[in-house]
């Protein structure tokens, strides 16, 4: 796979692929390309000025070890216009999602598991809380109290270990076994849980928004979206994440500029 000279400067590569329409220079006036939640200052600046921005971060799905990605490399990168995750369903073709299913058959929804052994609590990266001006420690404690208010099931907290640990030792699929529901902030774990057949509760807009619950008072009656709705959001997300090659050769920009 062709790579940029510095794969950590994908924002520059994406800006260059637009042939002058985008920029990675915050002092310019063109739509700005930023990367990661630490770019909150730049995103806020754009929002306050009415300036478009394109946010780049790790892809939604497809970066876990699978037949098409044996080492679990970060081969997919999401790019979103004016937000950090695509939290609304847009009608897309199924072709890019079908490509992901071939890469990793575990991504295909096969029905609801209906376990009843525990609540899986997945804390966010503190940087994600800061991006929404939310105190991490307070959110953690308040959320656990809310879970206990509405459920007697034990709470299992999944601490985010290293990428190697998450991919090979204590995977999300290991953690999901027996889970009645997943509770998280805006983690991709919510989306992974739903696709694996476990309902999810989230706190702020994220890729799982159309498919998850927000109000923990409904913990005893989780939202189980219909399979067709799950598929539509998956098609949508597949059209919002790209390989390095696709970012370099203009495929990503050609798709996103039409949105």
FENHU-V269816 format. One record per residue. N is the residue number from 1. RES is the residue in one letter. PHI is phi in degrees with one decimal (* if undefined). PSI is psi in radians with two decimals (999 if undefined). Layout:
n=<N	N>
res=<RES	RES>
phi=<PHI	PHI>
psi=<PSI	PSI>
//
This chain:
n=<1	2	3	4	5	6	7	8	9	10	11	12	13	14	15	16	17	18	19	20	21	22	23	24	25	26	27	28	29	30	31	32	33	34	35	36	37	38	39	40	41	42	43	44	45	46	47	48	49	50	51	52	53	54	55	56	57	58	59	60	61	62	63	64	65	66	67	68	69	70	71	72	73	74	75	76	77	78	79	80	81	82	83	84	85	86	87	88	89	90	91	92	93	94	95	96	97	98	99	100	101	102	103	104	105	106	107	108	109	110	111	112	113	114	115	116	117	118	119	120	121	122	123	124	125	126	127	128	129	130	131	132	133	134	135	136	137	138	139	140	141	142	143	144	145	146	147	148	149	150	151	152	153	154	155	156	157	158	159	160	161	162	163	164	165	166	167	168	169	170	171	172	173	174	175	176	177	178	179	180	181	182	183	184	185	186	187	188	189	190	191	192	193	194	195	196	197	198	199	200	201	202	203	204	205	206	207	208	209	210	211	212	213	214	215	216	217	218	219	220	221	222	223	224	225	226	227	228	229	230	231	232	233	234	235	236	237	238	239	240	241	242	243	244	245	246	247	248	249	250	251	252	253	254	255	256	257	258	259>
res=<X	X	X	X	X	X	X	X	X	X	X	X	X	X	X	X	X	X	X	X	X	X	X	X	X	X	X	X	X	X	X	X	X	X	X	X	X	X	X	X	X	X	X	X	X	X	X	X	X	X	X	X	X	X	X	X	X	X	X	X	X	X	X	X	X	X	X	X	X	X	X	X	X	X	X	X	X	X	X	X	X	X	X	X	X	X	X	X	X	X	X	X	X	X	X	X	X	X	X	X	X	X	X	X	X	X	X	X	X	X	X	X	X	X	X	X	X	X	X	X	X	X	X	X	X	X	X	X	X	X	X	X	X	X	X	X	X	X	X	X	X	X	X	X	X	X	X	X	X	X	X	X	X	X	X	X	X	X	X	X	X	X	X	X	X	X	X	X	X	X	X	X	X	X	X	X	X	X	X	X	X	X	X	X	X	X	X	X	X	X	X	X	X	X	X	X	X	X	X	X	X	X	X	X	X	X	X	X	X	X	X	X	X	X	X	X	X	X	X	X	X	X	X	X	X	X	X	X	X	X	X	X	X	X	X	X	X	X	X	X	X	X	X	X	X	X	X	X	X	X	X	X	X	X	X	X	X	X	X>
phi=<*	-68.3	-129.6	-70.7	-57.3	-130.5	-64.5	-83.8	-113.9	-61.3	-62.0	-69.5	-62.8	-65.5	-60.2	-65.6	-68.3	-82.3	57.5	95.7	-80.8	-108.3	-144.0	-104.3	-97.1	-65.7	-85.2	-79.7	-111.2	-72.8	-52.7	-98.4	-102.4	-126.8	-137.9	84.5	-66.8	-71.4	-87.5	-55.1	-58.6	-67.1	-65.1	-63.3	-59.5	-64.4	-60.9	-68.6	-95.6	69.5	-103.1	-67.4	-139.5	-119.2	-99.6	-114.9	-159.0	-56.2	-61.9	-65.8	-144.1	99.5	-102.6	-92.8	-51.9	-160.1	-55.3	-91.6	-148.8	-55.5	-90.2	67.3	-71.5	-79.2	-90.6	-118.6	-131.2	-85.6	-131.9	-130.9	-87.0	63.7	-162.2	-94.3	-143.2	-81.3	-102.6	-128.5	-76.6	-121.3	-71.0	-131.8	-72.0	-91.1	-61.0	-70.9	-67.6	-61.3	-64.4	-67.7	-62.9	-65.9	-67.7	-140.7	-59.4	-65.0	-77.0	-75.9	-67.6	-125.6	106.0	-84.8	-78.4	58.1	-73.0	-153.4	-106.0	-165.8	-104.3	-91.5	-101.7	-114.2	-64.2	-83.3	-67.8	-52.1	-63.5	-66.3	-64.1	-61.6	-64.6	-109.2	57.9	-116.8	-73.6	-60.9	-63.1	-64.4	-63.1	-57.4	-67.8	-64.4	-68.8	-62.9	-62.8	-65.0	-61.1	-64.7	-65.5	-111.7	-147.3	-94.8	-68.8	-63.3	-99.7	-105.0	-94.4	-96.8	-78.1	-73.4	-85.7	-67.7	-60.0	-63.4	-63.7	-66.5	-86.4	-126.4	-114.7	-117.7	-76.7	-61.0	-69.4	-62.3	-68.0	-75.5	-61.1	87.9	-75.9	-73.4	-160.2	-110.1	-120.5	-150.9	-86.4	-146.5	-66.3	-62.2	-57.0	-62.8	-68.2	-59.8	-63.0	-60.3	-64.9	-87.1	103.3	-120.7	-67.4	-133.6	-121.2	-125.4	-112.0	-137.1	-56.7	-160.3	-62.1	-87.6	-49.7	-68.2	-117.4	-120.2	-93.8	-115.2	-89.4	-67.9	-67.3	-96.3	-59.8	-82.6	-143.0	-63.1	-82.5	-114.7	-63.6	-67.1	-58.2	-64.0	-66.9	-60.4	-61.8	-61.4	-69.2	-65.4	-58.8	-61.1	-66.5	-64.2	-87.1	-126.1	-135.8	-146.2	-79.8	-59.2	-57.8	-68.4	-73.2	-68.6	-87.7	94.5	-58.7	-60.4	-65.3	-62.5	-76.6	-73.2	-68.6	-88.2	-89.8>
psi=<2.30	2.49	2.69	2.83	-0.63	1.77	-0.27	0.04	0.79	-0.49	-0.65	-0.71	-0.77	-0.74	-0.74	-0.58	-0.32	-0.08	0.86	-0.06	-0.61	2.90	2.68	0.15	1.96	-0.30	-0.13	3.09	-0.09	2.89	2.34	2.43	2.18	2.87	2.22	2.73	-0.29	-0.12	0.41	-0.73	-0.79	-0.70	-0.73	-0.71	-0.80	-0.79	-0.75	-0.48	-0.01	0.51	2.30	2.61	2.73	2.14	2.26	2.36	-3.08	2.47	2.80	-0.84	2.80	0.03	0.14	2.59	2.30	2.99	-0.60	-0.07	1.19	-0.60	-0.08	0.69	2.73	1.34	-0.22	2.41	2.24	2.54	2.16	2.39	2.11	0.37	3.04	-0.42	2.67	1.77	0.18	2.48	2.23	2.42	2.13	2.88	2.86	-0.09	-0.75	-0.59	-0.71	-0.59	-0.70	-0.67	-0.67	-0.65	-0.74	1.65	-0.36	-0.29	-0.26	2.19	2.26	0.40	2.91	2.40	-0.64	0.80	2.91	0.72	-0.46	2.90	2.17	2.01	2.08	1.71	2.61	2.95	2.29	-0.52	-0.56	-0.69	-0.75	-0.56	-0.39	0.24	0.70	2.35	2.14	-0.89	-0.74	-0.73	-0.75	-0.90	-0.78	-0.66	-0.72	-0.68	-0.71	-0.70	-0.81	-0.52	-0.60	-0.05	2.46	-0.02	2.56	2.56	2.13	2.10	2.18	1.80	2.33	1.86	-2.86	2.84	-0.67	-0.74	-0.77	-0.52	-0.49	-0.36	-1.05	1.37	2.88	-0.58	-0.61	-0.78	-0.53	-0.31	2.14	-0.08	2.24	-0.68	2.79	2.37	2.19	3.13	-1.28	0.44	2.59	-0.30	-0.53	-0.77	-0.76	-0.71	-0.83	-0.78	-0.48	-0.11	0.34	2.20	2.77	2.65	2.33	2.95	-0.55	2.89	2.36	-3.07	-0.43	-0.06	-0.84	-0.20	-0.06	2.95	2.73	-0.63	1.95	-0.22	-0.23	0.33	-0.53	-0.05	1.18	2.78	2.18	1.58	2.67	2.66	-0.67	-0.66	-0.68	-0.79	-0.75	-0.71	-0.62	-0.73	-0.76	-0.84	-0.60	-0.45	0.16	0.23	2.58	2.70	2.92	-0.73	-0.75	-0.52	-0.71	-0.74	0.06	-0.09	-0.80	-0.83	-0.70	-0.56	-0.82	-0.51	-0.28	-0.11	999>
//
